Amino acid sequence: MSAPSPEPDIVPDTQYRGLMRLLPEKLRAFALLARFDRPIGWWLLFWPGAWAIALSGGLGDQWMLIFWFLLGSVAMRGAGCVYNDIVDRDLDAQVARTRSRPLASGAVSLKAAWAWLFCLCLIGLIVLLRLNLLAQIIALASLALVAAYPFMKRITWWPQAWLGLVFSWAALVGWAAVRGAIELPMLLLYAGSICWVIGYDTIYALQDREDDALIGVRSSARRMGRHVLPGVGAFYGAALLLWGGAIWTARPDWLALVALVPVAAHLAWQVLTLKPDDGLDGLNKFRSNRFAGFLMFLACAAVAT
């Protein structure tokens, strides 16, 4: 009789490291609920807005927008996580990676989670009031997308595409905050970011394929199946083409497109070295997108100067 195959390593969703270890237990639960232990989320939410501010020429006299967008990204990513956990608390309790989340485990009550969500949204409101009217209207329009996102994994194989709409929205807000107008480069930057998000969130979803199949949750990782590597590569390729279009419409110079070479090389490295059945490798590749976002920011800043 052959020995049973070892279970794949599960990377826990909550991590007690750094400042998290120093917080009192009650405060730590609220910090974990907002994913403050995982800064990768707010970096990924922040970068599209930073790209738009840079490419639209806002790094000069409107550089403080970078600070406000960073603060808003931390607060609203936290609010989004709290809302997502409120909606998904029963599903989270059935998945190995997420059953330790504060709501799923009972460390935070449902009533307290709603109160925490309200506090985070107040911080977001402070940031909103620093923007011009058009940027405020565009930012508020995202709330419907945010509210619908937790339900997408129940009704579509492509919740990653919906996440792309949400996590890329700052590109629209950032451009409008600087230029006060809706312009073609802004739309191309946004579309490219959506493709980028689909790519990296598909990599992230690889961790949950078995649990998702058991409880009936859909994802692009399950939909692509054996074709996940070329699938992610195709979305990354589309992102680069659309970003190239954004740069070209902002500065029609072939040399400007050279600025995309570093981020293109990084995304190619992710696809070429990704191990779809290795949860830790997938998590590391997913997290490396904060660096990809930084490289894209440098590209936008270089083109606008």
Residue, then its C-alpha position, 0 to 999 in steps of 0.5 A: m500500500s503506497a503512502p499518501s501524498p503529502e498535502p500542499d503547503i497552505v500559506p495562512d491568510t493572517q500573519y503575525r509578524g512585524l508590528m502585528r506581534l506588538l499590538p494587543e490582541k484585540l487591536r491586532a484582530f482589527a488590523l488583520l481584518a483590514r489586512f494591515d499585515r499584508p501591505i501588498g494590497w494597498w500597494l497594488l491599489f495605489w500604483p495605478g493612481a500614481w501612474a496617472i498622476a505621473l503620466s499626466g504631469g502632476l509630479g511637479d506642482q501637485w505632488m501632494l496628490i501622491f501622499w493623499f492617494l497613498l493614504g486613501s489606498v491604505a484606508m479603502r483597501g482596508a475597508g474593502c477587505v472588511y466588507n469582503d470578509i463580512v460578505d464571505r465570512d461563511l465561505d472563509a470558514q470553509v477554506a484552509r487559507t482563510r478560516s483564520r480570518p478574524l470574522a471567520s474565526g470569531a475574533v471580531s464580531l459582525k457588529a464591530a466589523w461594521a463599525w470598523l468599516f465605517c471608520l475606514c470609510l471616514i478616512g477615505l472621505i477625508v481624502l476624497l475632499r482633497l480632490n477636484l469635483l470631477a475626480q470626486i464624482i469618478a471616485l464615488a462611482s467606484l462604490a457600486l463596483v466595490a459593493a458588487y465584487p464579493f459576489m462575483k466569485r459566485i456568478t462568474w468565472w472571471p471575478q479577477a476581471w471585476l477586481g481589475l475594474v475596482f483595483s484600477w479605478a485610481a488611474l481614472v481618479g488620478w488623471a482627473a485630479v491632475r487634468g480635470a478632464i477625461e482623456l484617452p491616455m487615462l482610459l488606456l492606462y486604466a484598461g491596461s491596469i485591468c489586464w495587469v490585475i487579471g494576470y496577477d490575481t490569477i496567479y494569486a488564485l492558484q493557491d485556492r484552486e482545490d478549496d474553490a472547486l470543493i465549495g463551488v467558488r469560481s476563478s480565472a485560475r480554475r477557468m484557465g486550467r492547464h493553460v494558466l501560464p499562457g493565459v497570464g502571459a496574454f493578459y500581461g501582454a495586453a497590459l503592456l500594449l495598452w500602457g504603450g498606447a497610453i504613453w504614445t498618446a501622451r507623448p508620441d515618441w518611439l523613445a518614450l516606449v523604451a521606458l516600458v522595457p523594465v516592467a515588461a522584463h519583470l512581467a515576462w520573468q513572472v510568467l516564465t518562472l511561475k510554478p502553478d502547483d507551488g503555492l508559495d512560489g505563486l504567492n511570491k510572484f503575486r507579491s512581486n507586482r508591487f515592484a512591477g507597479f514601481l517600475m511602471f511608475l518610473a516609466c510614467a514619470a520618465v515619459a512626463t519629464 
